[in-house]
């Protein structure tokens, strides 16, 4: 291995992905591939500046976009999320969370070479003052978004985050529903979908209190978002209906303890609908959502209960 040789470092649990990555890298002169690592391994080992990191979109340990955020600013490497198929949101979400971009399966030497050459050409074309000191990692895209809102880049924040609650937006939840459903199927893990909400309207203070209750009742791996004005949608990976009901009950009890009220002064009554997979009547991600929605509407008709 010569001094100029650089390394592709891959984070994956998928032996097939590693095998294809190894074959792709073998076709590149001046590159070799490291054995699969975890995000913790990468953070501890401090990869050499100029190396490339590939993150499997189907990581079991955590959401891949959270992995991107954890690596941002910790390495001086280009980071790509390896996706199964083209998704219009994936490249923007990946760069928003700190990645360089995305790379679609199946991997090949030609595809990887074209991607690396394109990125190297882009770096060379940047003005000197816009590069990092090592000429590698770019500024955190979130900061760029906030700096360039006047130029229209703020659209990405609107896609990802609900401004009133700080939870994920409906658009992002729509993207994640398909991804989390496929992940659950692929690894034979349970997935619960929870829809909860109340009737009436509330002010920003109550919305903030509800958001805090949701976050305190959830885990880091749970995805919490706002569905519409008065309802919310949660995806709970590796969680069956019993675990989802425990979370929902905790939320309802916390809201009652705080005595949250709507704009006309009535106490908020939270209704909850839960669906889960695997389930014999759920074959597609749309089925998972539809059953949670139906259970939620039934819970509202019954005056505010938990329907699973």
DRENLUM-153559 format. One line per 2 residues: number of its first residue (from 1); for each residue z, x, y of N, C-alpha, C. Coordinates in nm, 3 decimals. Example, Ala and Ser with C-alpha at 12.3 -4.5 7.8 and 13.67 -1.06 7.14 Angstrom:
<sites>
1	0.780,1.319,-0.569,0.780,1.230,-0.450,0.780,1.320,-0.330  0.708,1.285,-0.225,0.714,1.367,-0.106,0.787,1.290,0.003
</sites>
This chain:
<sites>
1	0.000,0.084,-0.118,0.000,0.000,0.000,0.000,0.088,0.124  -0.100,0.077,0.208,-0.112,0.161,0.326,-0.020,0.112,0.434
3	-0.005,0.198,0.537,0.084,0.165,0.648,0.038,0.041,0.723  -0.094,0.017,0.723,-0.148,-0.096,0.800,-0.147,-0.227,0.722
5	-0.105,-0.223,0.596,-0.104,-0.344,0.515,-0.001,-0.443,0.569  -0.043,-0.568,0.579,0.047,-0.673,0.623,0.074,-0.771,0.510
7	0.177,-0.854,0.528,0.227,-0.937,0.419,0.218,-1.085,0.453  0.173,-1.162,0.354,0.183,-1.308,0.362,0.310,-1.347,0.287
9	0.401,-1.414,0.356,0.529,-1.455,0.297,0.527,-1.607,0.281  0.545,-1.654,0.161,0.531,-1.797,0.133,0.665,-1.857,0.094
11	0.693,-1.973,0.149,0.813,-2.050,0.117,0.769,-2.174,0.041  0.793,-2.177,-0.087,0.748,-2.289,-0.171,0.828,-2.295,-0.299
13	0.834,-2.414,-0.357,0.888,-2.433,-0.492,0.777,-2.459,-0.592  0.653,-2.459,-0.543,0.537,-2.500,-0.623,0.466,-2.377,-0.679
15	0.473,-2.359,-0.809,0.409,-2.243,-0.872,0.258,-2.245,-0.854  0.199,-2.366,-0.856,0.054,-2.378,-0.838,0.012,-2.333,-0.699
17	0.090,-2.369,-0.598,0.059,-2.327,-0.462,0.071,-2.176,-0.450  0.175,-2.119,-0.509,0.191,-1.974,-0.502,0.074,-1.903,-0.571
19	0.031,-1.957,-0.685,-0.081,-1.895,-0.757,-0.209,-1.897,-0.673  -0.235,-2.011,-0.606,-0.355,-2.018,-0.523,-0.343,-1.928,-0.400
21	-0.222,-1.918,-0.344,-0.201,-1.830,-0.230,-0.219,-1.685,-0.270  -0.172,-1.648,-0.387,-0.186,-1.511,-0.435,-0.333,-1.476,-0.453
23	-0.410,-1.570,-0.508,-0.553,-1.546,-0.524,-0.624,-1.535,-0.391  -0.583,-1.619,-0.294,-0.646,-1.615,-0.162,-0.617,-1.484,-0.091
25	-0.493,-1.438,-0.099,-0.455,-1.314,-0.032,-0.520,-1.193,-0.099  -0.539,-1.200,-0.231,-0.602,-1.089,-0.303,-0.744,-1.064,-0.253
27	-0.807,-1.167,-0.198,-0.944,-1.154,-0.147,-0.949,-1.096,-0.006  -0.832,-1.071,0.054,-0.827,-1.019,0.191,-0.791,-0.871,0.190
29	-0.871,-0.791,0.256,-0.844,-0.648,0.265,-0.730,-0.624,0.364  -0.636,-0.540,0.324,-0.526,-0.505,0.412,-0.409,-0.602,0.408
31	-0.410,-0.694,0.312,-0.302,-0.790,0.301,-0.249,-0.793,0.158  -0.121,-0.822,0.142,-0.066,-0.852,0.010,0.032,-0.968,0.027
33	0.072,-1.028,-0.085,0.160,-1.145,-0.080,0.295,-1.111,-0.139  0.400,-1.162,-0.075,0.536,-1.144,-0.126,0.571,-1.259,-0.220
35	0.667,-1.236,-0.306,0.715,-1.343,-0.393,0.771,-1.456,-0.308  0.767,-1.580,-0.360,0.819,-1.693,-0.281,0.962,-1.670,-0.235
37	0.988,-1.707,-0.111,1.120,-1.692,-0.052,1.169,-1.827,-0.002  1.294,-1.831,0.037,1.349,-1.948,0.106,1.352,-1.918,0.255
39	1.373,-2.021,0.335,1.385,-2.000,0.479,1.503,-1.908,0.508  1.611,-1.924,0.432,1.728,-1.837,0.451,1.693,-1.691,0.424
41	1.612,-1.667,0.320,1.568,-1.531,0.289,1.492,-1.471,0.407  1.402,-1.550,0.464,1.322,-1.502,0.576,1.410,-1.468,0.697
43	1.503,-1.555,0.726,1.591,-1.533,0.841,1.677,-1.409,0.820  1.716,-1.383,0.695,1.802,-1.268,0.667,1.723,-1.137,0.664
45	1.598,-1.144,0.619,1.520,-1.020,0.599,1.444,-0.973,0.721  1.428,-1.061,0.822,1.354,-1.024,0.942,1.216,-0.968,0.907
47	1.119,-1.052,0.877,0.985,-1.006,0.839,0.924,-0.914,0.945  0.835,-0.829,0.900,0.768,-0.734,0.990,0.679,-0.809,1.089
49	0.685,-0.775,1.219,0.594,-0.838,1.315,0.448,-0.825,1.270  0.374,-0.933,1.278,0.236,-0.934,1.233,0.217,-0.995,1.096
51	0.327,-1.010,1.021,0.317,-1.080,0.893,0.284,-1.228,0.917  0.247,-1.297,0.809,0.216,-1.440,0.817,0.309,-1.515,0.722
53	0.362,-1.627,0.770,0.450,-1.711,0.690,0.378,-1.842,0.658  0.376,-1.879,0.531,0.322,-2.007,0.487,0.436,-2.096,0.440
55	0.451,-2.214,0.499,0.556,-2.309,0.462,0.493,-2.426,0.388  0.536,-2.448,0.266,0.487,-2.561,0.187,0.535,-2.691,0.251
57	0.443,-2.784,0.279,0.481,-2.912,0.339,0.572,-2.993,0.247  0.576,-2.957,0.119,0.657,-3.033,0.023,0.785,-2.960,-0.014
59	0.842,-2.885,0.078,0.968,-2.817,0.050,1.074,-2.917,0.006  1.148,-2.882,-0.097,1.250,-2.974,-0.147,1.378,-2.966,-0.064
61	1.412,-2.846,-0.018,1.542,-2.824,0.044,1.559,-2.897,0.176  1.452,-2.901,0.258,1.464,-2.963,0.390,1.326,-3.002,0.439
63	1.323,-3.080,0.545,1.198,-3.119,0.607,1.126,-2.995,0.660  0.997,-2.984,0.633,0.924,-2.862,0.668,0.921,-2.838,0.820
65	0.921,-2.946,0.898,0.918,-2.928,1.043,1.052,-2.877,1.095  1.160,-2.915,1.027,1.291,-2.857,1.060,1.291,-2.708,1.027
67	1.224,-2.671,0.917,1.211,-2.529,0.883,1.138,-2.454,0.992  1.032,-2.515,1.047,0.958,-2.452,1.157,1.050,-2.425,1.276
69	1.131,-2.524,1.309,1.223,-2.507,1.422,1.324,-2.397,1.396  1.372,-2.388,1.272,1.472,-2.285,1.240,1.414,-2.145,1.250
71	1.285,-2.131,1.220,1.222,-1.999,1.224,1.177,-1.959,1.365  1.158,-2.058,1.453,1.106,-2.029,1.586,1.199,-1.936,1.662
73	1.142,-1.827,1.711,1.220,-1.730,1.786,1.297,-1.632,1.699  1.300,-1.655,1.567,1.374,-1.568,1.476,1.285,-1.464,1.410
75	1.153,-1.486,1.409,1.059,-1.391,1.353,0.949,-1.364,1.455  0.874,-1.262,1.433,0.758,-1.232,1.518,0.632,-1.244,1.433
77	0.624,-1.357,1.363,0.515,-1.381,1.269,0.445,-1.512,1.302  0.321,-1.521,1.261,0.251,-1.649,1.269,0.293,-1.734,1.150
79	0.320,-1.862,1.176,0.370,-1.952,1.073,0.276,-2.071,1.060  0.235,-2.100,0.936,0.146,-2.212,0.910,0.208,-2.307,0.808
81	0.195,-2.436,0.832,0.239,-2.537,0.736,0.121,-2.569,0.645  0.143,-2.558,0.514,0.037,-2.587,0.417,0.046,-2.733,0.378
83	-0.057,-2.810,0.414,-0.059,-2.954,0.388,-0.154,-2.986,0.274  -0.134,-3.103,0.213,-0.219,-3.144,0.100,-0.353,-3.199,0.147
85	-0.354,-3.265,0.260,-0.477,-3.326,0.307,-0.473,-3.335,0.458  -0.589,-3.360,0.518,-0.599,-3.368,0.662,-0.518,-3.485,0.716
87	-0.434,-3.458,0.815,-0.359,-3.563,0.882,-0.368,-3.537,1.032  -0.407,-3.640,1.108,-0.431,-3.621,1.251,-0.307,-3.577,1.326
89	-0.188,-3.617,1.278,-0.065,-3.582,1.348,-0.013,-3.443,1.310  -0.042,-3.398,1.187,0.021,-3.279,1.133,0.006,-3.154,1.222
91	-0.116,-3.120,1.270,-0.127,-2.998,1.352,-0.044,-3.003,1.479  -0.043,-3.119,1.548,0.034,-3.130,1.672,0.183,-3.125,1.646
93	0.228,-3.192,1.540,0.370,-3.192,1.509,0.414,-3.052,1.468  0.331,-2.983,1.390,0.365,-2.847,1.348,0.379,-2.754,1.467
95	0.283,-2.758,1.558,0.291,-2.668,1.675,0.405,-2.709,1.767  0.431,-2.839,1.778,0.544,-2.886,1.858,0.675,-2.828,1.806
97	0.686,-2.817,1.674,0.809,-2.769,1.612,0.812,-2.617,1.598  0.712,-2.547,1.651,0.719,-2.402,1.655,0.623,-2.328,1.566
99	0.545,-2.399,1.483,0.449,-2.332,1.395,0.324,-2.293,1.472  0.247,-2.202,1.416,0.119,-2.165,1.475,0.016,-2.274,1.451
101	0.023,-2.337,1.334,-0.073,-2.441,1.301,-0.056,-2.486,1.158  -0.161,-2.546,1.101,-0.157,-2.594,0.964,-0.271,-2.533,0.884
103	-0.255,-2.535,0.753,-0.356,-2.484,0.660,-0.364,-2.583,0.546  -0.484,-2.633,0.519,-0.500,-2.739,0.420,-0.527,-2.682,0.281
105	-0.464,-2.741,0.182,-0.495,-2.704,0.044,-0.634,-2.755,0.007  -0.699,-2.697,-0.093,-0.658,-2.580,-0.171,-0.681,-2.452,-0.091
107	-0.596,-2.353,-0.112,-0.609,-2.226,-0.041,-0.721,-2.143,-0.103  -0.787,-2.066,-0.019,-0.891,-1.974,-0.065,-0.893,-1.854,0.028
109	-0.949,-1.744,-0.022,-0.958,-1.625,0.062,-1.043,-1.651,0.185  -1.152,-1.724,0.169,-1.240,-1.753,0.282,-1.168,-1.836,0.388
111	-1.096,-1.938,0.344,-1.026,-2.026,0.438,-0.915,-1.950,0.511  -0.839,-1.868,0.436,-0.730,-1.792,0.496,-0.785,-1.687,0.592
113	-0.895,-1.620,0.555,-0.955,-1.520,0.642,-1.003,-1.583,0.772  -1.069,-1.697,0.763,-1.119,-1.765,0.883,-1.004,-1.805,0.975
115	-0.893,-1.849,0.916,-0.778,-1.890,0.996,-0.717,-1.771,1.067  -0.698,-1.661,0.996,-0.637,-1.542,1.056,-0.727,-1.483,1.163
117	-0.857,-1.478,1.138,-0.949,-1.424,1.238,-0.953,-1.510,1.363  -0.946,-1.643,1.344,-0.946,-1.733,1.458,-0.822,-1.713,1.543
119	-0.707,-1.697,1.478,-0.582,-1.677,1.552,-0.579,-1.542,1.622  -0.630,-1.438,1.553,-0.634,-1.306,1.616,-0.728,-1.305,1.735
121	-0.841,-1.377,1.722,-0.933,-1.388,1.835,-0.872,-1.464,1.950  -0.795,-1.567,1.919,-0.729,-1.643,2.024,-0.626,-1.558,2.097
123	-0.549,-1.478,2.022,-0.450,-1.391,2.085,-0.516,-1.289,2.178  -0.630,-1.233,2.133,-0.697,-1.132,2.216,-0.753,-1.194,2.344
125	-0.786,-1.323,2.337,-0.846,-1.388,2.454,-0.743,-1.434,2.556  -0.612,-1.434,2.518,-0.510,-1.477,2.611,-0.488,-1.373,2.720
127	-0.459,-1.415,2.843,-0.421,-1.320,2.947,-0.298,-1.243,2.904  -0.287,-1.118,2.945,-0.178,-1.032,2.903,-0.042,-1.092,2.933
129	-0.029,-1.156,3.050,0.101,-1.209,3.089,0.143,-1.331,3.009  0.049,-1.394,2.936,0.084,-1.514,2.859,0.122,-1.481,2.715
131	0.113,-1.353,2.678,0.150,-1.314,2.543,0.297,-1.273,2.538  0.355,-1.282,2.417,0.489,-1.227,2.400,0.477,-1.076,2.399
133	0.591,-1.005,2.411,0.587,-0.860,2.422,0.524,-0.793,2.302  0.537,-0.855,2.185,0.478,-0.794,2.066,0.339,-0.847,2.039
135	0.287,-0.935,2.126,0.153,-0.989,2.106,0.145,-1.087,1.993  0.261,-1.131,1.941,0.260,-1.218,1.825,0.296,-1.361,1.858
137	0.422,-1.396,1.835,0.463,-1.536,1.843,0.447,-1.593,1.983  0.401,-1.717,1.991,0.381,-1.783,2.118,0.510,-1.847,2.165
139	0.511,-1.888,2.288,0.625,-1.960,2.343,0.645,-2.090,2.266  0.770,-2.132,2.254,0.801,-2.255,2.184,0.721,-2.370,2.241
141	0.639,-2.438,2.160,0.555,-2.545,2.212,0.632,-2.652,2.287  0.756,-2.681,2.247,0.832,-2.783,2.318,0.849,-2.745,2.465
143	0.876,-2.617,2.491,0.888,-2.572,2.629,0.756,-2.585,2.703  0.648,-2.551,2.633,0.517,-2.565,2.695,0.487,-2.710,2.728
145	0.524,-2.799,2.636,0.501,-2.942,2.662,0.573,-2.985,2.789  0.698,-2.944,2.802,0.777,-2.986,2.918,0.723,-2.924,3.046
147	0.671,-2.801,3.039,0.617,-2.735,3.157,0.484,-2.794,3.200  0.409,-2.854,3.105,0.273,-2.897,3.133,0.258,-3.048,3.131
149	0.368,-3.120,3.151,0.361,-3.266,3.147,0.257,-3.319,3.245  0.246,-3.255,3.360,0.150,-3.302,3.459,0.007,-3.289,3.414
151	-0.020,-3.206,3.314,-0.155,-3.190,3.262,-0.182,-3.279,3.141  -0.087,-3.367,3.109,-0.109,-3.460,2.998,-0.051,-3.416,2.867
153	0.009,-3.296,2.861,0.066,-3.250,2.735,0.189,-3.328,2.695  0.249,-3.402,2.788,0.368,-3.479,2.757,0.344,-3.588,2.655
155	0.219,-3.619,2.623,0.187,-3.721,2.525,0.254,-3.694,2.392  0.269,-3.568,2.356,0.326,-3.534,2.227,0.471,-3.575,2.219
157	0.546,-3.560,2.326,0.685,-3.605,2.327,0.690,-3.756,2.305  0.598,-3.829,2.370,0.595,-3.974,2.355,0.564,-4.013,2.211
159	0.484,-3.934,2.143,0.450,-3.963,2.004,0.570,-3.944,1.913  0.651,-3.843,1.941,0.758,-3.806,1.850,0.891,-3.875,1.876
161	0.927,-3.892,2.003,1.063,-3.932,2.037,1.065,-4.061,2.117  1.158,-4.151,2.083,1.181,-4.270,2.163,1.269,-4.231,2.281
163	1.224,-4.247,2.404,1.296,-4.195,2.520,1.431,-4.262,2.545  1.450,-4.386,2.500,1.575,-4.456,2.528,1.687,-4.422,2.431
165	1.653,-4.382,2.310,1.756,-4.355,2.209,1.761,-4.209,2.166  1.652,-4.134,2.187,1.647,-3.997,2.138,1.616,-3.990,1.989
167	1.597,-4.107,1.924,1.559,-4.109,1.784,1.407,-4.093,1.774  1.357,-4.079,1.650,1.214,-4.068,1.633,1.144,-4.199,1.672
169	1.019,-4.187,1.714,0.941,-4.304,1.756,0.877,-4.372,1.635  0.826,-4.492,1.659,0.759,-4.567,1.553,0.636,-4.492,1.502
171	0.560,-4.428,1.593,0.440,-4.354,1.551,0.476,-4.242,1.454  0.583,-4.169,1.486,0.622,-4.059,1.399,0.675,-4.113,1.265
173	0.748,-4.224,1.270,0.798,-4.284,1.145,0.683,-4.326,1.055  0.575,-4.377,1.114,0.459,-4.417,1.035,0.401,-4.298,0.961
175	0.398,-4.183,1.027,0.350,-4.061,0.964,0.446,-4.016,0.853  0.577,-4.023,0.880,0.674,-3.972,0.785,0.689,-4.063,0.663
177	0.663,-4.193,0.679,0.676,-4.284,0.565,0.585,-4.239,0.451  0.460,-4.211,0.482,0.366,-4.166,0.379,0.410,-4.032,0.321
179	0.453,-3.940,0.407,0.492,-3.807,0.360,0.615,-3.813,0.270  0.719,-3.885,0.312,0.841,-3.892,0.234,0.820,-3.966,0.103
181	0.734,-4.069,0.104,0.705,-4.143,-0.019,0.636,-4.052,-0.120  0.538,-3.974,-0.073,0.468,-3.882,-0.163,0.562,-3.774,-0.215
183	0.651,-3.726,-0.129,0.747,-3.623,-0.172,0.837,-3.679,-0.282  0.886,-3.802,-0.263,0.975,-3.863,-0.363,0.905,-3.879,-0.496
185	0.778,-3.922,-0.491,0.702,-3.939,-0.614,0.676,-3.805,-0.682  0.642,-3.707,-0.601,0.605,-3.577,-0.658,0.722,-3.511,-0.730
187	0.842,-3.524,-0.674,0.958,-3.457,-0.733,1.049,-3.553,-0.809  1.001,-3.677,-0.830,1.078,-3.778,-0.905,1.217,-3.794,-0.849
189	1.224,-3.805,-0.718,1.352,-3.822,-0.649,1.357,-3.961,-0.585  1.477,-4.019,-0.574,1.488,-4.151,-0.509,1.467,-4.140,-0.358
191	1.423,-4.249,-0.300,1.405,-4.259,-0.155,1.440,-4.400,-0.113  1.528,-4.411,-0.014,1.565,-4.542,0.039,1.507,-4.561,0.177
193	1.465,-4.683,0.204,1.415,-4.722,0.336,1.510,-4.830,0.389  1.566,-4.806,0.506,1.665,-4.897,0.563,1.613,-4.949,0.697
195	1.607,-5.080,0.711,1.577,-5.141,0.841,1.700,-5.218,0.886  1.745,-5.190,1.006,1.861,-5.262,1.058,1.840,-5.294,1.205
197	1.911,-5.393,1.250,1.897,-5.430,1.390,1.985,-5.547,1.427  1.962,-5.601,1.545,2.045,-5.709,1.598,1.954,-5.804,1.675
199	2.007,-5.918,1.711,1.932,-6.013,1.791,1.975,-6.001,1.937  1.881,-6.022,2.028,1.912,-6.014,2.169,1.870,-5.881,2.231
201	1.917,-5.856,2.353,1.886,-5.734,2.425,2.014,-5.664,2.467  2.006,-5.530,2.476,2.122,-5.451,2.515,2.082,-5.352,2.624
203	2.182,-5.298,2.694,2.153,-5.200,2.798,2.148,-5.059,2.739  2.116,-4.962,2.824,2.099,-4.824,2.778,2.230,-4.767,2.721
205	2.342,-4.809,2.777,2.471,-4.758,2.729,2.496,-4.798,2.585  2.465,-4.922,2.553,2.484,-4.969,2.415,2.385,-4.901,2.321
207	2.261,-4.883,2.367,2.163,-4.811,2.284,2.212,-4.670,2.254  2.269,-4.604,2.353,2.322,-4.469,2.332,2.437,-4.469,2.233
209	2.524,-4.570,2.243,2.636,-4.580,2.149,2.587,-4.603,2.007  2.486,-4.689,1.992,2.429,-4.713,1.860,2.367,-4.588,1.802
211	2.294,-4.514,1.885,2.232,-4.389,1.838,2.338,-4.292,1.787  2.449,-4.282,1.858,2.558,-4.194,1.815,2.616,-4.239,1.682
213	2.631,-4.371,1.667,2.682,-4.424,1.540,2.587,-4.389,1.426  2.457,-4.407,1.449,2.358,-4.377,1.345,2.366,-4.229,1.304
215	2.370,-4.142,1.403,2.370,-3.999,1.375,2.498,-3.956,1.302  2.611,-4.014,1.340,2.738,-3.978,1.276,2.743,-4.027,1.131
217	2.668,-4.132,1.101,2.669,-4.188,0.965,2.563,-4.126,0.875  2.480,-4.038,0.929,2.365,-3.985,0.854,2.383,-3.839,0.818
219	2.292,-3.791,0.736,2.286,-3.648,0.701,2.171,-3.583,0.778  2.169,-3.451,0.775,2.063,-3.378,0.846,1.925,-3.410,0.791
221	1.917,-3.444,0.663,1.787,-3.468,0.600,1.736,-3.611,0.621  1.821,-3.700,0.672,1.779,-3.838,0.696,1.690,-3.846,0.821
223	1.595,-3.938,0.819,1.504,-3.958,0.932,1.537,-4.091,0.998  1.579,-4.085,1.123,1.623,-4.203,1.195,1.529,-4.231,1.309
225	1.480,-4.355,1.318,1.386,-4.387,1.424,1.402,-4.529,1.474  1.338,-4.556,1.587,1.341,-4.689,1.647,1.214,-4.763,1.609
227	1.229,-4.882,1.554,1.113,-4.960,1.511,1.059,-5.046,1.626  1.146,-5.119,1.692,1.106,-5.197,1.809,1.227,-5.211,1.900
229	1.226,-5.310,1.990,1.330,-5.320,2.092,1.470,-5.334,2.034  1.483,-5.405,1.923,1.616,-5.433,1.871,1.634,-5.399,1.723
231	1.543,-5.319,1.666,1.558,-5.280,1.526,1.521,-5.134,1.506  1.572,-5.078,1.395,1.559,-4.935,1.368,1.519,-4.917,1.222
233	1.456,-4.804,1.194,1.407,-4.776,1.060,1.453,-4.637,1.019  1.514,-4.629,0.901,1.565,-4.502,0.850,1.499,-4.472,0.715
235	1.469,-4.343,0.691,1.427,-4.297,0.560,1.534,-4.201,0.509  1.586,-4.228,0.389,1.695,-4.149,0.333,1.648,-4.080,0.206
237	1.601,-3.955,0.215,1.553,-3.884,0.096,1.665,-3.861,-0.006  1.627,-3.861,-0.131,1.719,-3.832,-0.241,1.841,-3.925,-0.238
239	1.817,-4.051,-0.200,1.926,-4.149,-0.187,1.882,-4.280,-0.250  1.966,-4.332,-0.341,1.939,-4.461,-0.402,1.999,-4.574,-0.320
241	1.988,-4.697,-0.370,2.036,-4.813,-0.293,2.186,-4.812,-0.267  2.265,-4.758,-0.362,2.410,-4.754,-0.341,2.446,-4.665,-0.222
243	2.383,-4.548,-0.216,2.409,-4.457,-0.104,2.363,-4.516,0.027  2.249,-4.584,0.025,2.198,-4.647,0.147,2.292,-4.758,0.194
245	2.348,-4.833,0.100,2.439,-4.941,0.137,2.569,-4.886,0.195  2.616,-4.774,0.143,2.735,-4.709,0.199,2.711,-4.671,0.345
247	2.595,-4.611,0.372,2.561,-4.574,0.509,2.554,-4.696,0.599  2.485,-4.801,0.552,2.468,-4.922,0.632,2.603,-4.987,0.663
249	2.691,-4.991,0.564,2.823,-5.050,0.585,2.903,-4.971,0.687  2.892,-4.840,0.679,2.962,-4.754,0.775,2.914,-4.781,0.917
251	2.783,-4.801,0.932,2.726,-4.828,1.064,2.775,-4.963,1.117  2.772,-5.065,1.033,2.815,-5.199,1.075,2.962,-5.198,1.116
253	3.045,-5.130,1.039,3.188,-5.125,1.070,3.213,-5.050,1.201  3.141,-4.941,1.223,3.160,-4.864,1.346,3.118,-4.946,1.469
255	3.008,-5.020,1.456,2.962,-5.104,1.568,3.064,-5.214,1.598  3.124,-5.272,1.494,3.226,-5.376,1.513,3.350,-5.317,1.579
257	3.391,-5.198,1.535,3.510,-5.135,1.592,3.494,-5.107,1.741  3.372,-5.071,1.782,3.348,-5.039,1.922,3.326,-5.165,2.007
259	3.311,-5.279,1.942,3.295,-5.404,2.015,3.171,-5.407,2.103  3.061,-5.355,2.053,2.938,-5.350,2.131,2.883,-5.490,2.156
261	2.835,-5.512,2.279,2.788,-5.646,2.316,2.650,-5.639,2.379  2.578,-5.753,2.371,2.445,-5.758,2.429,2.452,-5.796,2.577
263	2.338,-5.820,2.639,2.333,-5.842,2.783,2.400,-5.973,2.827  2.411,-6.069,2.737,2.476,-6.195,2.773,2.623,-6.197,2.733
265	2.671,-6.085,2.680,2.813,-6.073,2.647,2.850,-6.108,2.505  2.753,-6.142,2.422,2.783,-6.174,2.283,2.798,-6.045,2.202
267	2.890,-6.048,2.106,2.909,-5.931,2.021,2.786,-5.908,1.933  2.748,-5.784,1.922,2.631,-5.749,1.840,2.665,-5.765,1.691
269	2.577,-5.833,1.621,2.590,-5.847,1.476,2.471,-5.775,1.412  2.501,-5.676,1.333,2.395,-5.593,1.274,2.357,-5.645,1.136
271	2.229,-5.666,1.116,2.173,-5.706,0.987,2.102,-5.586,0.926  2.106,-5.575,0.794,2.050,-5.458,0.726,1.966,-5.501,0.607
273	1.846,-5.443,0.596,1.761,-5.461,0.479,1.733,-5.327,0.415  1.743,-5.319,0.283,1.727,-5.193,0.211,1.623,-5.209,0.100
275	1.532,-5.114,0.092,1.442,-5.104,-0.023,1.450,-4.961,-0.075  1.402,-4.940,-0.195,1.415,-4.807,-0.253,1.310,-4.787,-0.361
277	1.285,-4.661,-0.388,1.200,-4.624,-0.500,1.264,-4.506,-0.573  1.240,-4.493,-0.703,1.143,-4.570,-0.780,1.189,-4.714,-0.806
279	1.092,-4.804,-0.806,1.115,-4.946,-0.829,0.986,-5.003,-0.888  0.997,-5.089,-0.990,0.876,-5.138,-1.057,0.779,-5.213,-0.966
281	0.828,-5.269,-0.855,0.740,-5.345,-0.766,0.694,-5.263,-0.645  0.724,-5.134,-0.644,0.683,-5.048,-0.533,0.588,-4.942,-0.585
283	0.461,-4.956,-0.550,0.359,-4.860,-0.593,0.307,-4.776,-0.477  0.318,-4.828,-0.356,0.267,-4.759,-0.238,0.373,-4.755,-0.130
285	0.354,-4.665,-0.033,0.453,-4.654,0.074,0.462,-4.783,0.155  0.350,-4.854,0.165,0.351,-4.982,0.237,0.441,-5.084,0.169
287	0.449,-5.076,0.035,0.539,-5.167,-0.039,0.685,-5.138,-0.005  0.717,-5.009,0.008,0.854,-4.970,0.040,0.895,-5.028,0.176
289	0.807,-5.014,0.274,0.836,-5.067,0.406,0.843,-5.219,0.405  0.746,-5.284,0.339,0.739,-5.430,0.340,0.865,-5.493,0.278
291	0.916,-5.432,0.172,1.036,-5.487,0.108,1.159,-5.467,0.196  1.168,-5.354,0.265,1.280,-5.332,0.357,1.273,-5.431,0.472
293	1.153,-5.453,0.523,1.133,-5.549,0.633,1.171,-5.691,0.589  1.127,-5.729,0.470,1.160,-5.861,0.419,1.309,-5.879,0.397
295	1.376,-5.775,0.344,1.520,-5.782,0.323,1.594,-5.792,0.457  1.544,-5.721,0.557,1.604,-5.725,0.691,1.595,-5.866,0.751
297	1.480,-5.929,0.740,1.462,-6.063,0.794,1.552,-6.162,0.719  1.567,-6.144,0.589,1.658,-6.230,0.512,1.801,-6.211,0.558
299	1.840,-6.086,0.584,1.976,-6.058,0.631,2.002,-6.124,0.766  1.903,-6.125,0.853,1.919,-6.191,0.982,1.937,-6.341,0.966
301	1.861,-6.401,0.874,1.870,-6.545,0.851,2.006,-6.585,0.795  2.068,-6.491,0.724,2.200,-6.518,0.665,2.313,-6.486,0.762
303	2.278,-6.450,0.885,2.381,-6.432,0.988,2.437,-6.292,0.999  2.365,-6.194,0.948,2.409,-6.056,0.963,2.480,-6.004,0.841
305	2.405,-5.967,0.739,2.461,-5.910,0.615,2.376,-5.791,0.574  2.409,-5.733,0.460,2.330,-5.625,0.403,2.256,-5.680,0.282
307	2.123,-5.674,0.284,2.041,-5.722,0.173,1.968,-5.605,0.112  1.985,-5.581,-0.016,1.918,-5.469,-0.084,1.818,-5.526,-0.182
</sites>
